[in-house]
């Protein structure tokens, strides 16, 4: 963020909230289970900043509202990709906004984080274009800014890329300690573990 040279710009800075997605840029080797375990090398680093008024913080939404907003912005996608984008929206909301974006729990399934209620909605579908029981208009400006920042960073990634990424990160691994990667599990990925891990990415940068 640029330095502010006037009192007005300094006040604007004080009344705003900066949202950043920063990863350490280190080289990451991903295992793609759908391509004969071919090694995929992904070296990535990004920073996303969004300014929103602190006064916009209100109530927690539900996962259907968030999923509906994502689909409105990005269009049709696989249900697996939607699940991962919902997960990252929740994770970064805990860091930036210091509160959950939605109230439903996230479980550490074999193919990455999954919100069970959303899964039951799209069960049997490979792709999804809308969540009719969600209402994105119920989201406030802060919540929309959080989702916008997340989908700008992660939105062009494939389902498998996002699955592989979550498998490398501590919240999913911690929830599945002692379990083989392919074994089913409904263990919760806690809000505390997400907040701790994704906050550490910012502090390490």
C-alpha positions as CSV (number, residue, x, y, z in Angstrom):
1,X,0.0,0.0,0.0
2,X,1.4,3.5,-0.9
3,X,2.3,6.0,1.8
4,X,-0.3,8.6,2.5
5,X,0.9,12.2,2.5
6,X,-2.2,14.1,3.6
7,X,-4.4,13.9,6.7
8,X,-7.4,12.9,4.6
9,X,-5.6,10.0,3.0
10,X,-4.3,8.9,6.3
11,X,-7.8,8.9,7.7
12,X,-9.0,6.9,4.7
13,X,-6.3,4.4,5.5
14,X,-7.2,4.1,9.1
15,X,-10.9,3.5,8.2
16,X,-10.1,0.7,5.7
17,X,-9.2,-2.9,5.9
18,X,-6.6,-4.5,3.6
19,X,-7.1,-8.0,2.4
20,X,-4.0,-9.9,1.2
21,X,-3.5,-13.3,-0.3
22,X,0.2,-13.8,0.0
23,X,2.0,-17.1,-0.5
24,X,5.7,-17.5,0.1
25,X,6.6,-18.1,-3.6
26,X,8.5,-21.2,-2.8
27,X,8.6,-24.1,-5.3
28,X,5.9,-26.6,-4.7
29,X,5.7,-30.1,-6.2
30,X,2.2,-31.4,-6.5
31,X,1.1,-35.0,-7.0
32,X,-1.8,-35.3,-9.5
33,X,-3.6,-38.5,-8.6
34,X,-5.6,-38.3,-11.8
35,X,-2.6,-38.4,-14.2
36,X,-0.7,-41.4,-13.0
37,X,1.0,-39.5,-10.2
38,X,2.8,-37.2,-12.6
39,X,4.7,-34.5,-10.8
40,X,3.4,-31.1,-11.5
41,X,5.7,-28.2,-10.6
42,X,4.0,-25.0,-9.6
43,X,6.0,-22.0,-8.4
44,X,3.6,-19.3,-7.4
45,X,3.4,-16.1,-5.5
46,X,0.7,-13.4,-5.4
47,X,-0.6,-10.5,-3.4
48,X,-4.2,-9.3,-3.5
49,X,-5.3,-6.1,-1.8
50,X,-8.9,-4.9,-1.3
51,X,-10.0,-1.9,0.7
52,X,-13.4,-2.0,2.5
53,X,-14.9,0.0,5.2
54,X,-14.6,-1.5,8.7
55,X,-18.2,-0.5,9.4
56,X,-19.4,-3.1,6.9
57,X,-18.8,-6.1,9.2
58,X,-22.1,-7.8,10.0
59,X,-23.5,-11.3,10.4
60,X,-22.2,-14.7,9.3
61,X,-23.8,-15.9,6.0
62,X,-24.5,-19.5,5.0
63,X,-22.6,-21.7,2.6
64,X,-25.3,-21.6,0.0
65,X,-25.2,-17.8,-0.3
66,X,-21.4,-18.0,-0.7
67,X,-21.6,-20.7,-3.3
68,X,-24.3,-18.9,-5.2
69,X,-22.2,-15.7,-5.3
70,X,-19.1,-17.6,-6.6
71,X,-21.1,-19.3,-9.4
72,X,-22.6,-15.9,-10.4
73,X,-19.1,-14.5,-10.7
74,X,-17.3,-17.4,-12.4
75,X,-20.0,-19.4,-14.1
76,X,-20.3,-23.2,-14.3
77,X,-17.6,-25.3,-12.7
78,X,-17.1,-28.7,-11.2
79,X,-18.6,-29.3,-7.8
80,X,-15.1,-30.2,-6.5
81,X,-13.8,-26.8,-7.5
82,X,-16.8,-25.0,-5.9
83,X,-16.1,-26.9,-2.6
84,X,-12.5,-25.8,-2.6
85,X,-13.3,-22.2,-3.4
86,X,-15.8,-22.1,-0.6
87,X,-13.1,-23.5,1.7
88,X,-10.6,-20.8,0.8
89,X,-13.3,-18.1,1.2
90,X,-13.9,-19.4,4.8
91,X,-10.1,-19.6,5.5
92,X,-9.2,-16.1,4.3
93,X,-12.3,-14.6,6.0
94,X,-10.9,-15.9,9.3
95,X,-7.7,-14.1,8.6
96,X,-8.9,-10.8,7.1
97,X,-12.2,-10.4,8.8
98,X,-11.5,-12.3,12.0
99,X,-14.8,-14.2,11.7
100,X,-16.2,-17.1,9.7
101,X,-17.8,-16.3,6.4
102,X,-20.4,-19.0,6.8
103,X,-21.7,-21.1,9.7
104,X,-21.4,-24.7,8.3
105,X,-18.5,-26.9,9.3
106,X,-15.8,-28.1,6.9
107,X,-14.7,-31.7,6.9
108,X,-11.4,-33.3,5.7
109,X,-12.6,-35.7,3.1
110,X,-10.2,-37.8,1.0
111,X,-10.4,-35.3,-1.9
112,X,-9.9,-32.3,0.2
113,X,-12.0,-30.0,2.3
114,X,-15.8,-30.4,1.8
115,X,-18.9,-28.7,3.3
116,X,-21.3,-31.6,3.9
117,X,-24.4,-29.5,3.5
118,X,-23.3,-28.2,0.1
119,X,-22.3,-31.7,-1.0
120,X,-25.8,-33.0,-0.2
121,X,-27.2,-30.2,-2.4
122,X,-25.0,-31.0,-5.4
123,X,-24.7,-34.8,-4.8
124,X,-24.6,-36.7,-8.1
125,X,-23.6,-33.7,-10.1
126,X,-20.2,-33.3,-11.8
127,X,-20.7,-29.7,-12.7
128,X,-22.9,-27.0,-11.2
129,X,-24.0,-23.6,-12.5
130,X,-26.3,-22.4,-9.7
131,X,-27.3,-22.9,-6.1
132,X,-31.0,-22.0,-6.1
133,X,-31.4,-22.1,-2.4
134,X,-28.6,-19.5,-1.9
135,X,-29.1,-15.7,-2.0
136,X,-25.9,-13.8,-2.7
137,X,-27.8,-10.5,-2.2
138,X,-27.7,-11.3,1.6
139,X,-23.9,-10.9,1.6
140,X,-22.6,-7.6,2.7
141,X,-19.8,-5.6,1.1
142,X,-17.1,-7.0,3.3
143,X,-18.2,-10.6,2.6
144,X,-18.3,-9.9,-1.1
145,X,-14.9,-8.3,-1.1
146,X,-13.5,-11.4,0.7
147,X,-15.0,-13.7,-1.9
148,X,-13.9,-11.5,-4.8
149,X,-10.3,-11.5,-3.5
150,X,-10.3,-15.3,-3.2
151,X,-11.8,-16.0,-6.6
152,X,-9.4,-13.6,-8.3
153,X,-6.5,-15.6,-6.9
154,X,-7.8,-19.2,-7.0
155,X,-10.7,-18.9,-9.5
156,X,-8.7,-19.8,-12.6
157,X,-7.2,-22.9,-11.1
158,X,-8.4,-26.4,-11.9
159,X,-10.3,-28.7,-9.4
160,X,-7.3,-31.0,-9.2
161,X,-4.8,-28.1,-8.6
162,X,-6.9,-26.9,-5.7
163,X,-7.3,-30.4,-4.3
164,X,-3.6,-30.9,-4.5
165,X,-3.0,-27.6,-2.8
166,X,-5.3,-28.4,0.1
167,X,-3.5,-31.7,0.6
168,X,-0.2,-29.9,1.1
169,X,-1.6,-27.5,3.7
170,X,-1.7,-28.1,7.4
171,X,-5.5,-27.7,8.2
172,X,-6.5,-30.7,6.0
173,X,-3.4,-32.8,7.0
174,X,-3.9,-32.0,10.7
175,X,-7.5,-33.1,10.6
176,X,-6.5,-36.4,9.0
177,X,-3.5,-37.4,11.1
178,X,-2.9,-41.1,10.9
179,X,-5.2,-41.7,8.0
180,X,-4.1,-42.8,4.5
181,X,-4.9,-40.2,1.8
182,X,-7.6,-42.3,0.2
183,X,-9.5,-43.2,3.4
184,X,-12.9,-41.6,4.0
185,X,-13.1,-39.3,7.0
186,X,-15.6,-36.8,8.4
187,X,-13.2,-35.1,10.8
188,X,-13.7,-31.4,11.1
189,X,-11.2,-28.9,9.8
190,X,-11.5,-26.5,12.7
191,X,-11.8,-22.7,12.3
192,X,-8.8,-22.4,14.7
193,X,-6.5,-24.5,12.5
194,X,-7.5,-22.6,9.4
195,X,-7.0,-19.2,11.1
196,X,-3.6,-20.2,12.5
197,X,-2.2,-21.7,9.3
198,X,-3.4,-19.0,6.8
199,X,-2.4,-16.2,9.2
200,X,1.1,-17.7,9.3
201,X,1.4,-17.4,5.5
202,X,1.0,-13.6,5.9
203,X,3.4,-13.4,8.8
204,X,6.0,-15.5,7.0
205,X,5.9,-13.3,3.9
